[in-house]
Amino acid sequence: MNTKQPFEYVVRDHGATVLRVCRAVLGPTDADDAWSETFLAALNAWPELPADANVQAWLVTIAHRKAIDVTRARARAPVPVAELPGRRNDGSGDDHDVGSSTDVGDDTDELSDAVAGLPAKQRQAVAYHYFGNLPYVEVAALVGGTPAAARRAAADGIKNLRGRLTVPEGAT
């Protein structure tokens, strides 16, 4: 008989992988929430999961869905601004350029920034294949398309990352 391990072992064994996937897909700001939501959903579904299931692939799939939920919620959320467009501080009401805002919490490392700058399909393919260790067949099922398209998106993503990242002198 094939029995399942306790859920706390699942979190211990796969938590870091799921967090890497969430960070790669969403960035550091929303990753922790998506990670928590992933494991809450997984805990609820754990009793029904077959004992011989690929737990890591199952968790990455849940993380993918939670990332979609976070992205949708972010798109619906209001964007706070320091000043209403079209109003000057002097109350004149004349239109003006509000200027560019700076990102809050810009404490991410170079790799996170580079991954976040990838187009969505490339970012997801890199995250699910390289960070989540999923084969291209499963990456394709998550992002849509064929395994060949998922492989191409991941390869293009890695090529883009190599172009964006600085390699320390003497490294190969």
GIUR-V510073 format. One record per residue. N is the residue number from 1. RES is the residue in one small letter. PHI is phi in radians with two decimals (* if undefined). Layout:
n:N res:RES phi:PHI
n:N res:RES phi:PHI
This chain:
n:1 res:m phi:*
n:2 res:n phi:-1.68
n:3 res:t phi:-1.83
n:4 res:k phi:-1.53
n:5 res:q phi:-1.35
n:6 res:p phi:-1.06
n:7 res:f phi:-1.08
n:8 res:e phi:-1.05
n:9 res:y phi:-1.25
n:10 res:v phi:-1.11
n:11 res:v phi:-1.09
n:12 res:r phi:-1.07
n:13 res:d phi:-1.36
n:14 res:h phi:-2.10
n:15 res:g phi:-1.03
n:16 res:a phi:-1.15
n:17 res:t phi:-1.11
n:18 res:v phi:-1.12
n:19 res:l phi:-1.14
n:20 res:r phi:-1.06
n:21 res:v phi:-1.11
n:22 res:c phi:-1.09
n:23 res:r phi:-1.13
n:24 res:a phi:-1.19
n:25 res:v phi:-1.43
n:26 res:l phi:-1.87
n:27 res:g phi:1.61
n:28 res:p phi:-1.22
n:29 res:t phi:-1.17
n:30 res:d phi:-1.75
n:31 res:a phi:-1.11
n:32 res:d phi:-1.10
n:33 res:d phi:-1.13
n:34 res:a phi:-1.13
n:35 res:w phi:-1.06
n:36 res:s phi:-1.08
n:37 res:e phi:-1.08
n:38 res:t phi:-1.06
n:39 res:f phi:-1.30
n:40 res:l phi:-1.15
n:41 res:a phi:-1.13
n:42 res:a phi:-1.13
n:43 res:l phi:-1.06
n:44 res:n phi:-1.14
n:45 res:a phi:-1.58
n:46 res:w phi:-0.93
n:47 res:p phi:-1.07
n:48 res:e phi:-1.58
n:49 res:l phi:-1.24
n:50 res:p phi:-1.05
n:51 res:a phi:-1.09
n:52 res:d phi:-1.70
n:53 res:a phi:-1.22
n:54 res:n phi:-1.40
n:55 res:v phi:-1.11
n:56 res:q phi:-1.10
n:57 res:a phi:-1.11
n:58 res:w phi:-1.08
n:59 res:l phi:-1.16
n:60 res:v phi:-1.14
n:61 res:t phi:-1.11
n:62 res:i phi:-1.10
n:63 res:a phi:-1.04
n:64 res:h phi:-1.02
n:65 res:r phi:-1.16
n:66 res:k phi:-1.18
n:67 res:a phi:-1.11
n:68 res:i phi:-1.09
n:69 res:d phi:-1.05
n:70 res:v phi:-1.12
n:71 res:t phi:-1.10
n:72 res:r phi:-1.13
n:73 res:a phi:-1.12
n:74 res:r phi:-1.10
n:75 res:a phi:-1.18
n:76 res:r phi:-1.55
n:77 res:a phi:-1.29
n:78 res:p phi:-1.20
n:79 res:v phi:-1.82
n:80 res:p phi:-1.25
n:81 res:v phi:-2.29
n:82 res:a phi:-1.25
n:83 res:e phi:-2.55
n:84 res:l phi:-1.21
n:85 res:p phi:-1.07
n:86 res:g phi:1.55
n:87 res:r phi:-2.18
n:88 res:r phi:-1.60
n:89 res:n phi:-1.08
n:90 res:d phi:-1.42
n:91 res:g phi:1.40
n:92 res:s phi:-1.23
n:93 res:g phi:1.40
n:94 res:d phi:-1.18
n:95 res:d phi:-1.14
n:96 res:h phi:-2.72
n:97 res:d phi:-1.39
n:98 res:v phi:-1.18
n:99 res:g phi:1.66
n:100 res:s phi:-1.61
n:101 res:s phi:-1.70
n:102 res:t phi:-1.77
n:103 res:d phi:-1.24
n:104 res:v phi:-1.47
n:105 res:g phi:1.26
n:106 res:d phi:-1.41
n:107 res:d phi:-1.94
n:108 res:t phi:-1.38
n:109 res:d phi:-1.48
n:110 res:e phi:-1.07
n:111 res:l phi:-1.13
n:112 res:s phi:-1.03
n:113 res:d phi:-1.09
n:114 res:a phi:-1.16
n:115 res:v phi:-1.14
n:116 res:a phi:-1.09
n:117 res:g phi:-1.45
n:118 res:l phi:-1.29
n:119 res:p phi:-1.02
n:120 res:a phi:-0.92
n:121 res:k phi:-1.09
n:122 res:q phi:-1.15
n:123 res:r phi:-1.06
n:124 res:q phi:-1.18
n:125 res:a phi:-1.09
n:126 res:v phi:-1.12
n:127 res:a phi:-1.09
n:128 res:y phi:-1.29
n:129 res:h phi:-1.43
n:130 res:y phi:-1.49
n:131 res:f phi:-1.58
n:132 res:g phi:-1.65
n:133 res:n phi:1.02
n:134 res:l phi:-1.56
n:135 res:p phi:-1.21
n:136 res:y phi:-1.06
n:137 res:v phi:-1.08
n:138 res:e phi:-1.31
n:139 res:v phi:-1.08
n:140 res:a phi:-1.07
n:141 res:a phi:-1.13
n:142 res:l phi:-1.34
n:143 res:v phi:-1.67
n:144 res:g phi:1.59
n:145 res:g phi:1.83
n:146 res:t phi:-1.71
n:147 res:p phi:-1.02
n:148 res:a phi:-1.13
n:149 res:a phi:-1.18
n:150 res:a phi:-1.14
n:151 res:r phi:-1.09
n:152 res:r phi:-1.12
n:153 res:a phi:-1.09
n:154 res:a phi:-1.15
n:155 res:a phi:-1.11
n:156 res:d phi:-1.13
n:157 res:g phi:-1.11
n:158 res:i phi:-1.13
n:159 res:k phi:-1.07
n:160 res:n phi:-1.10
n:161 res:l phi:-1.10
n:162 res:r phi:-1.06
n:163 res:g phi:-1.25
n:164 res:r phi:-1.55
n:165 res:l phi:-1.54
n:166 res:t phi:-1.57
n:167 res:v phi:-1.73
n:168 res:p phi:-1.02
n:169 res:e phi:-1.05
n:170 res:g phi:1.60
n:171 res:a phi:-1.46
n:172 res:t phi:-1.88
